[in-house]
Amino acid sequence: MNPHKERYSNAFTATISGITDLFRKQKNKVFLKEEISLTDKNILITGASSGLGFETAVQLAKRGARVWMACRSGIPEKGDRVRRLSGNDHVKMLPVDLSDMKSIIRLVDSLKESSLKIDRLICNAAVVPSASRKTHQGLEEMFMVNYLAKYLLVRLLLEHNLINMNGNSVPRIIFISSEAHRNPKAFDWEGFGRFREYSMGKTIELYGYYKLLMTTFANELSRRLNQSGQTRCSIFALCPGPVNTHIAREAPVIFKSLLKLIFVVFFKSPEQAVKPVLYLGCSPEVEGNAVGYLFRMSRKEMDPKATDIKNGIRLWQYSEALLESHGIVFRKNMNTG
Ligand SMILES: NC(=O)c1ccc[n+]([C@@H]2O[C@H](COP(=O)([O-])OP(=O)(O)OC[C@H]3O[C@@H](n4cnc5c(N)ncnc54)[C@H](OP(=O)(O)O)[C@@H]3O)[C@@H](O)[C@H]2O)c1
């Protein structure tokens, strides 16, 4: 029996697991030094209008970074708030709807125009829908936002040399994953990218599956970028643990007040939960690491399915082929040979 199957297979067990994890002793702990400066670092954060992404923007701006908040809502007021809370004026907002491929392409076009070289990319945005919804391109929204948008965004940024790989330090790409990535038993290659109808009962299971896709992509990306023992770009993933955010905004009305209470009483605030994001984004200790994963402030192995090379290669090829079927063809050859 896979214990994670039981722990993250529905909203109830996932919530209980999140709470019990908070009381477990953390091994292999890491520590964040508060005084690290990120002056002159360009940081792009997706889903920075709320929750963990918003707090990440505030904290990184406080450390002197130039922050680009890629959001579909909250423009311009969330950017104004980050400027106010951080005392840093180098905060810009860029509109993007990550459920729409064309919007992601427009985001990259606008980054190209500003000749931005990104030192940190934080792929944070995610959605937990109450039921399946179709995107503009006919894909399932949670598959698109929680996985394929990240693949597309990263490939486009690399294609247009917008990741700062020739600077004086190694750039970092950070994926906000979840321990729920351990939940799925296997990959559904047959159904990859196919629209499927589901309702709330299935959402958490699929959420874990898309986190597995994203975490597998993170490993494959690191393998392709960092060959022959040389790290050109660090690739990290993390689970922040349970955080009191708007992630459950689509939960059924009858559960909402109970969930709100559980979130307030047991879950960490974004100010506390942001620490692993800051550690991976700021700390000199991880400089030059090719790949890594944190669960809260502890180093941990990712699920073996996510680190399996065969899965990584297959996922890369399936994602590329799916985007090609939508007319998006990459010029840059990133094959591992
Ligand atoms: N909260 C937890 O307990 C928990 C636990 C483990 C992992 N995580 C992960 O942490 C990350 C942040 O989540 P959160 O808890 O901070 O939730 P949140 O408050 O709901 O924030 C999610 C962010 O994603 C954005 N987003 C959703 N769909 C989008 C789209 N189509 N285009 C652009 N942006 C979109 C949202 O924008 P809008 O404001 O416009 O909707 C929002 O800014 C996620 O990856 C989540 O899976 C959270």
The ligand as a Gaussian input file, in Angstrom:
#p B3LYP/6-31G(d) Opt

LIG

0 1
 N       -1.838000      26.754000       0.745000
 C       -1.305000      25.554000       0.986000
 O       -1.611000      24.916000       2.005000
 C       -0.299000      24.973000       0.025000
 C        0.330000      23.760000       0.363000
 C        1.266000      23.213000      -0.521000
 C        1.554000      23.873000      -1.706000
 N        0.925000      25.055000      -2.011000
 C        1.257000      25.700000      -3.280000
 O        1.630000      27.048000      -3.031000
 C        1.417000      27.816000      -4.223000
 C        0.712000      29.118000      -3.888000
 O       -0.601000      28.836000      -3.473000
 P       -1.333000      29.635000      -2.306000
 O       -1.559000      28.690000      -1.212000
 O       -0.633000      30.908000      -2.046000
 O       -2.771000      29.894000      -2.979000
 P       -3.519000      31.220000      -3.481000
 O       -3.565000      32.234000      -2.386000
 O       -4.800000      30.727000      -4.043000
 O       -2.573000      31.769000      -4.645000
 C       -2.570000      31.176000      -5.926000
 C       -2.069000      32.195000      -6.912000
 O       -2.101000      31.594000      -8.228000
 C       -2.745000      32.507000      -9.111000
 N       -3.387000      31.869000     -10.253000
 C       -4.317000      30.891000     -10.250000
 N       -4.725000      30.660000     -11.508000
 C       -4.048000      31.515000     -12.324000
 C       -4.040000      31.771000     -13.718000
 N       -4.845000      31.121000     -14.564000
 N       -3.216000      32.721000     -14.207000
 C       -2.417000      33.431000     -13.367000
 N       -2.387000      33.239000     -12.031000
 C       -3.192000      32.289000     -11.523000
 C       -3.778000      33.199000      -8.241000
 O       -4.205000      34.392000      -8.886000
 P       -5.642000      35.050000      -8.548000
 O       -5.436000      35.764000      -7.247000
 O       -5.881000      35.961000      -9.707000
 O       -6.619000      33.939000      -8.459000
 C       -2.953000      33.441000      -6.980000
 O       -2.137000      34.579000      -7.120000
 C        0.654000      26.902000      -5.171000
 O        1.550000      26.341000      -6.112000
 C        0.113000      25.838000      -4.263000
 O       -0.136000      24.618000      -4.954000
 C        0.011000      25.614000      -1.179000

